[in-house]
Amino acid sequence: MKKDRKYTDAFSLKQLGPKLKKYFSVMGQKAVYSVLLLFFAFKRKDTPGWAKNIIIGAIGYFLSPLDSIPDLTPFLGLTDDFGVLSFGLVAIACYINDEVRADAKKTLSSFFDEVDEQMIAEVDQSL
């Protein structure tokens, strides 16, 4: 259980928020929603350690200042981030339940004035 506590303390919305807000216009709601799904799946007590390790890797790569393709080029620079986030989502999809989706949508709506439900549905369908 102590190990899970260490994982739980590893990420917070305070850490994710600034990077998400910085790249909102470039990333779009799909990517932000994907990060939030990973984040809230990570916070679930039922999510096993191996899945939390995948989430840590995906979100860690997203937050990392070291990047294989620099984020300076708006669309090209974020393609690797999207790929890692997508891999993380697919790998832990069975731990994304209705509660995780609801928390992610609620947080997403606090970041954006209008939420594009079609884009959100596309992410949910890929899971």
DRENVEXLO-122250 format. One record per atom (N, C-alpha, C): x, y, z; residue in one letter. Coordinates in nm, 2 decimals. Layout:
% DRENVEXLO-122250
SITE     px     py     pz r
SITE      X      Y      Z A
...
//
This chain:
% DRENVEXLO-122250
SITE     px     py     pz r
SITE   0.08  -0.12   0.00 M
SITE   0.00   0.00   0.00 M
SITE   0.09   0.13   0.00 M
SITE   0.20   0.12   0.07 K
SITE   0.29   0.24   0.07 K
SITE   0.33   0.28  -0.07 K
SITE   0.36   0.18  -0.15 K
SITE   0.40   0.20  -0.29 K
SITE   0.29   0.28  -0.36 K
SITE   0.16   0.24  -0.35 D
SITE   0.05   0.31  -0.41 D
SITE   0.04   0.45  -0.37 D
SITE   0.07   0.48  -0.24 R
SITE   0.07   0.62  -0.19 R
SITE   0.18   0.70  -0.26 R
SITE   0.29   0.64  -0.28 K
SITE   0.40   0.71  -0.35 K
SITE   0.35   0.75  -0.49 K
SITE   0.29   0.65  -0.56 Y
SITE   0.24   0.68  -0.69 Y
SITE   0.13   0.79  -0.69 Y
SITE   0.04   0.78  -0.59 T
SITE  -0.07   0.88  -0.58 T
SITE  -0.01   1.02  -0.56 T
SITE   0.09   1.03  -0.49 D
SITE   0.15   1.16  -0.47 D
SITE   0.23   1.21  -0.59 D
SITE   0.26   1.13  -0.69 A
SITE   0.35   1.17  -0.80 A
SITE   0.29   1.27  -0.89 A
SITE   0.15   1.27  -0.91 F
SITE   0.09   1.36  -1.00 F
SITE  -0.02   1.43  -0.93 F
SITE  -0.04   1.56  -0.97 S
SITE  -0.15   1.63  -0.92 S
SITE  -0.20   1.72  -1.03 S
SITE  -0.32   1.78  -1.02 L
SITE  -0.37   1.87  -1.12 L
SITE  -0.28   2.00  -1.12 L
SITE  -0.22   2.03  -1.01 K
SITE  -0.13   2.14  -1.00 K
SITE  -0.01   2.13  -1.09 K
SITE   0.04   2.01  -1.11 Q
SITE   0.15   1.98  -1.20 Q
SITE   0.10   1.98  -1.34 Q
SITE  -0.01   1.91  -1.37 L
SITE  -0.06   1.90  -1.51 L
SITE  -0.12   2.03  -1.56 L
SITE  -0.19   2.10  -1.47 G
SITE  -0.26   2.22  -1.52 G
SITE  -0.18   2.32  -1.60 G
SITE  -0.06   2.37  -1.55 P
SITE   0.02   2.47  -1.63 P
SITE   0.05   2.42  -1.77 P
SITE   0.10   2.30  -1.79 K
SITE   0.13   2.25  -1.92 K
SITE   0.01   2.24  -2.01 K
SITE  -0.10   2.18  -1.95 L
SITE  -0.22   2.17  -2.03 L
SITE  -0.27   2.31  -2.07 L
SITE  -0.27   2.41  -1.98 K
SITE  -0.32   2.54  -2.02 K
SITE  -0.23   2.60  -2.12 K
SITE  -0.10   2.58  -2.11 K
SITE   0.00   2.64  -2.21 K
SITE  -0.03   2.59  -2.35 K
SITE  -0.07   2.46  -2.36 Y
SITE  -0.08   2.41  -2.50 Y
SITE  -0.23   2.39  -2.54 Y
SITE  -0.32   2.45  -2.47 F
SITE  -0.46   2.43  -2.50 F
SITE  -0.49   2.45  -2.65 F
SITE  -0.45   2.57  -2.70 S
SITE  -0.49   2.60  -2.83 S
SITE  -0.42   2.51  -2.94 S
SITE  -0.30   2.46  -2.91 V
SITE  -0.23   2.37  -3.00 V
SITE  -0.28   2.23  -2.99 V
SITE  -0.30   2.18  -2.86 M
SITE  -0.33   2.04  -2.84 M
SITE  -0.47   2.01  -2.87 M
SITE  -0.56   2.10  -2.84 G
SITE  -0.70   2.07  -2.86 G
SITE  -0.76   1.99  -2.74 G
SITE  -0.89   1.98  -2.75 Q
SITE  -0.96   1.91  -2.64 Q
SITE  -0.94   1.76  -2.63 Q
SITE  -0.91   1.70  -2.75 K
SITE  -0.89   1.55  -2.75 K
SITE  -0.77   1.52  -2.67 K
SITE  -0.66   1.59  -2.68 A
SITE  -0.54   1.56  -2.61 A
SITE  -0.56   1.59  -2.46 A
SITE  -0.62   1.70  -2.43 V
SITE  -0.64   1.74  -2.29 V
SITE  -0.73   1.64  -2.22 V
SITE  -0.83   1.60  -2.29 Y
SITE  -0.92   1.49  -2.24 Y
SITE  -0.85   1.36  -2.21 Y
SITE  -0.76   1.33  -2.31 S
SITE  -0.68   1.20  -2.29 S
SITE  -0.59   1.21  -2.17 S
SITE  -0.53   1.32  -2.15 V
SITE  -0.44   1.34  -2.03 V
SITE  -0.53   1.33  -1.90 V
SITE  -0.64   1.39  -1.90 L
SITE  -0.73   1.39  -1.79 L
SITE  -0.78   1.24  -1.76 L
SITE  -0.81   1.17  -1.86 L
SITE  -0.86   1.03  -1.84 L
SITE  -0.75   0.95  -1.78 L
SITE  -0.62   0.97  -1.83 L
SITE  -0.51   0.90  -1.76 L
SITE  -0.49   0.94  -1.62 L
SITE  -0.50   1.07  -1.59 F
SITE  -0.49   1.12  -1.46 F
SITE  -0.59   1.06  -1.36 F
SITE  -0.72   1.06  -1.40 F
SITE  -0.82   1.01  -1.31 F
SITE  -0.82   0.86  -1.30 F
SITE  -0.78   0.79  -1.40 A
SITE  -0.76   0.65  -1.39 A
SITE  -0.65   0.61  -1.30 A
SITE  -0.54   0.69  -1.30 F
SITE  -0.43   0.68  -1.21 F
SITE  -0.47   0.70  -1.06 F
SITE  -0.57   0.79  -1.04 K
SITE  -0.61   0.82  -0.90 K
SITE  -0.71   0.71  -0.84 K
SITE  -0.76   0.62  -0.93 R
SITE  -0.85   0.51  -0.88 R
SITE  -0.77   0.41  -0.80 R
SITE  -0.83   0.37  -0.69 K
SITE  -0.77   0.27  -0.60 K
SITE  -0.76   0.13  -0.67 K
SITE  -0.85   0.11  -0.76 D
SITE  -0.86  -0.02  -0.83 D
SITE  -0.76  -0.04  -0.94 D
SITE  -0.69   0.07  -0.98 T
SITE  -0.60   0.06  -1.09 T
SITE  -0.47  -0.01  -1.04 T
SITE  -0.43  -0.12  -1.10 P
SITE  -0.31  -0.19  -1.05 P
SITE  -0.18  -0.12  -1.08 P
SITE  -0.08  -0.16  -1.01 G
SITE   0.05  -0.10  -1.02 G
SITE   0.11  -0.09  -1.16 G
SITE   0.09  -0.20  -1.24 W
SITE   0.15  -0.21  -1.37 W
SITE   0.08  -0.10  -1.46 W
SITE  -0.05  -0.08  -1.44 A
SITE  -0.12   0.02  -1.52 A
SITE  -0.08   0.16  -1.47 A
SITE  -0.06   0.18  -1.34 K
SITE  -0.01   0.31  -1.29 K
SITE   0.12   0.34  -1.35 K
SITE   0.21   0.24  -1.37 N
SITE   0.34   0.26  -1.43 N
SITE   0.33   0.31  -1.57 N
SITE   0.23   0.25  -1.65 I
SITE   0.21   0.30  -1.78 I
SITE   0.16   0.44  -1.78 I
SITE   0.07   0.47  -1.69 I
SITE   0.02   0.61  -1.68 I
SITE   0.13   0.71  -1.64 I
SITE   0.21   0.67  -1.55 I
SITE   0.33   0.75  -1.51 I
SITE   0.42   0.78  -1.63 I
SITE   0.44   0.67  -1.70 G
SITE   0.53   0.69  -1.82 G
SITE   0.47   0.78  -1.93 G
SITE   0.34   0.77  -1.95 A
SITE   0.27   0.85  -2.05 A
SITE   0.26   1.00  -2.01 A
SITE   0.22   1.02  -1.89 I
SITE   0.21   1.16  -1.84 I
SITE   0.35   1.21  -1.81 I
SITE   0.44   1.13  -1.77 G
SITE   0.57   1.18  -1.74 G
SITE   0.64   1.22  -1.87 G
SITE   0.62   1.15  -1.98 Y
SITE   0.67   1.19  -2.11 Y
SITE   0.61   1.32  -2.16 Y
SITE   0.48   1.33  -2.13 F
SITE   0.40   1.45  -2.17 F
SITE   0.46   1.57  -2.10 F
SITE   0.49   1.56  -1.97 L
SITE   0.54   1.67  -1.89 L
SITE   0.69   1.69  -1.90 L
SITE   0.76   1.60  -1.95 S
SITE   0.91   1.60  -1.96 S
SITE   0.95   1.72  -2.05 S
SITE   1.05   1.79  -2.00 P
SITE   1.11   1.90  -2.09 P
SITE   1.20   1.84  -2.20 P
SITE   1.24   1.72  -2.18 L
SITE   1.32   1.65  -2.28 L
SITE   1.22   1.58  -2.38 L
SITE   1.24   1.61  -2.50 D
SITE   1.14   1.56  -2.60 D
SITE   1.21   1.51  -2.72 D
SITE   1.16   1.40  -2.78 S
SITE   1.23   1.36  -2.90 S
SITE   1.20   1.45  -3.02 S
SITE   1.09   1.51  -3.02 I
SITE   1.05   1.61  -3.12 I
SITE   1.01   1.74  -3.04 I
SITE   1.09   1.85  -3.05 P
SITE   1.06   1.96  -2.97 P
SITE   0.92   2.02  -3.00 P
SITE   0.86   2.06  -2.89 D
SITE   0.72   2.11  -2.89 D
SITE   0.71   2.26  -2.95 D
SITE   0.83   2.31  -2.99 L
SITE   0.83   2.44  -3.05 L
SITE   0.75   2.45  -3.18 L
SITE   0.76   2.34  -3.26 T
SITE   0.68   2.34  -3.38 T
SITE   0.54   2.29  -3.35 T
SITE   0.44   2.38  -3.36 P
SITE   0.31   2.35  -3.30 P
SITE   0.25   2.21  -3.32 P
SITE   0.23   2.17  -3.45 F
SITE   0.16   2.04  -3.47 F
SITE   0.26   1.93  -3.47 F
SITE   0.37   1.94  -3.54 L
SITE   0.46   1.83  -3.55 L
SITE   0.52   1.80  -3.42 L
SITE   0.55   1.90  -3.34 G
SITE   0.62   1.88  -3.21 G
SITE   0.53   1.81  -3.11 G
SITE   0.40   1.80  -3.13 L
SITE   0.32   1.73  -3.03 L
SITE   0.27   1.59  -3.08 L
SITE   0.31   1.55  -3.20 T
SITE   0.27   1.42  -3.25 T
SITE   0.32   1.31  -3.16 T
SITE   0.45   1.32  -3.12 D
SITE   0.50   1.21  -3.03 D
SITE   0.42   1.21  -2.90 D
SITE   0.39   1.33  -2.84 D
SITE   0.31   1.33  -2.72 D
SITE   0.18   1.26  -2.74 D
SITE   0.11   1.29  -2.85 F
SITE  -0.02   1.23  -2.88 F
SITE   0.00   1.07  -2.89 F
SITE   0.10   1.03  -2.96 G
SITE   0.12   0.89  -2.97 G
SITE   0.14   0.82  -2.84 G
SITE   0.22   0.88  -2.75 V
SITE   0.24   0.82  -2.62 V
SITE   0.11   0.82  -2.53 V
SITE   0.04   0.93  -2.54 L
SITE  -0.09   0.94  -2.47 L
SITE  -0.19   0.83  -2.52 L
SITE  -0.19   0.82  -2.65 S
SITE  -0.28   0.72  -2.71 S
SITE  -0.24   0.58  -2.67 S
SITE  -0.12   0.55  -2.67 F
SITE  -0.07   0.41  -2.62 F
SITE  -0.11   0.39  -2.48 F
SITE  -0.09   0.49  -2.39 G
SITE  -0.12   0.48  -2.25 G
SITE  -0.27   0.45  -2.23 G
SITE  -0.35   0.53  -2.31 L
SITE  -0.50   0.51  -2.30 L
SITE  -0.54   0.37  -2.34 L
SITE  -0.50   0.32  -2.45 V
SITE  -0.53   0.19  -2.50 V
SITE  -0.49   0.08  -2.40 V
SITE  -0.37   0.10  -2.35 A
SITE  -0.31   0.00  -2.26 A
SITE  -0.39  -0.02  -2.13 A
SITE  -0.45   0.09  -2.08 I
SITE  -0.52   0.09  -1.95 I
SITE  -0.67   0.11  -1.97 I
SITE  -0.72   0.09  -2.09 A
SITE  -0.86   0.12  -2.11 A
SITE  -0.96   0.06  -2.02 A
SITE  -0.93  -0.06  -1.98 C
SITE  -1.02  -0.13  -1.89 C
SITE  -1.03  -0.07  -1.75 C
SITE  -0.95   0.03  -1.72 Y
SITE  -0.95   0.10  -1.59 Y
SITE  -1.01   0.24  -1.60 Y
SITE  -1.07   0.27  -1.72 I
SITE  -1.13   0.39  -1.74 I
SITE  -1.28   0.36  -1.74 I
SITE  -1.34   0.39  -1.62 N
SITE  -1.49   0.37  -1.60 N
SITE  -1.57   0.50  -1.62 N
SITE  -1.70   0.49  -1.59 D
SITE  -1.78   0.61  -1.61 D
SITE  -1.75   0.72  -1.51 D
SITE  -1.70   0.68  -1.39 E
SITE  -1.66   0.78  -1.30 E
SITE  -1.53   0.86  -1.35 E
SITE  -1.44   0.79  -1.40 V
SITE  -1.32   0.85  -1.46 V
SITE  -1.36   0.94  -1.57 V
SITE  -1.45   0.90  -1.66 R
SITE  -1.49   0.98  -1.77 R
SITE  -1.56   1.11  -1.72 R
SITE  -1.65   1.09  -1.62 A
SITE  -1.72   1.20  -1.57 A
SITE  -1.63   1.31  -1.50 A
SITE  -1.53   1.26  -1.43 D
SITE  -1.43   1.35  -1.37 D
SITE  -1.35   1.42  -1.48 D
SITE  -1.31   1.35  -1.58 A
SITE  -1.23   1.41  -1.69 A
SITE  -1.31   1.52  -1.76 A
SITE  -1.44   1.48  -1.79 K
SITE  -1.53   1.58  -1.86 K
SITE  -1.55   1.70  -1.78 K
SITE  -1.57   1.68  -1.65 K
SITE  -1.60   1.80  -1.56 K
SITE  -1.48   1.89  -1.55 K
SITE  -1.36   1.83  -1.54 T
SITE  -1.23   1.91  -1.54 T
SITE  -1.21   1.98  -1.67 T
SITE  -1.24   1.90  -1.78 L
SITE  -1.22   1.96  -1.92 L
SITE  -1.31   2.08  -1.93 L
SITE  -1.43   2.07  -1.89 S
SITE  -1.53   2.19  -1.90 S
SITE  -1.48   2.31  -1.82 S
SITE  -1.40   2.28  -1.72 S
SITE  -1.35   2.40  -1.64 S
SITE  -1.23   2.46  -1.71 S
SITE  -1.17   2.39  -1.80 F
SITE  -1.06   2.45  -1.88 F
SITE  -1.10   2.52  -2.01 F
SITE  -1.21   2.47  -2.07 F
SITE  -1.26   2.53  -2.20 F
SITE  -1.40   2.59  -2.18 F
SITE  -1.43   2.69  -2.25 D
SITE  -1.56   2.76  -2.24 D
SITE  -1.67   2.66  -2.30 D
SITE  -1.63   2.60  -2.42 E
SITE  -1.72   2.51  -2.48 E
SITE  -1.65   2.38  -2.51 E
SITE  -1.71   2.27  -2.47 V
SITE  -1.66   2.14  -2.49 V
SITE  -1.72   2.08  -2.62 V
SITE  -1.63   2.03  -2.71 D
SITE  -1.68   1.96  -2.83 D
SITE  -1.71   1.82  -2.80 D
SITE  -1.84   1.79  -2.78 E
SITE  -1.88   1.65  -2.74 E
SITE  -1.84   1.55  -2.85 E
SITE  -1.83   1.58  -2.97 Q
SITE  -1.80   1.49  -3.08 Q
SITE  -1.65   1.44  -3.06 Q
SITE  -1.56   1.54  -3.03 M
SITE  -1.42   1.50  -3.01 M
SITE  -1.40   1.41  -2.89 M
SITE  -1.48   1.44  -2.78 I
SITE  -1.47   1.36  -2.66 I
SITE  -1.52   1.22  -2.69 I
SITE  -1.63   1.21  -2.77 A
SITE  -1.69   1.08  -2.81 A
SITE  -1.59   1.00  -2.89 A
SITE  -1.51   1.07  -2.97 E
SITE  -1.41   1.00  -3.05 E
SITE  -1.30   0.93  -2.96 E
SITE  -1.26   1.00  -2.86 V
SITE  -1.16   0.94  -2.77 V
SITE  -1.23   0.83  -2.69 V
SITE  -1.35   0.84  -2.64 D
SITE  -1.42   0.74  -2.57 D
SITE  -1.44   0.61  -2.66 D
SITE  -1.47   0.63  -2.79 Q
SITE  -1.49   0.52  -2.88 Q
SITE  -1.36   0.44  -2.90 Q
SITE  -1.25   0.51  -2.89 S
SITE  -1.12   0.44  -2.92 S
SITE  -1.08   0.35  -2.80 S
SITE  -1.15   0.36  -2.69 L
SITE  -1.12   0.28  -2.57 L
SITE  -1.19   0.15  -2.57 L
//
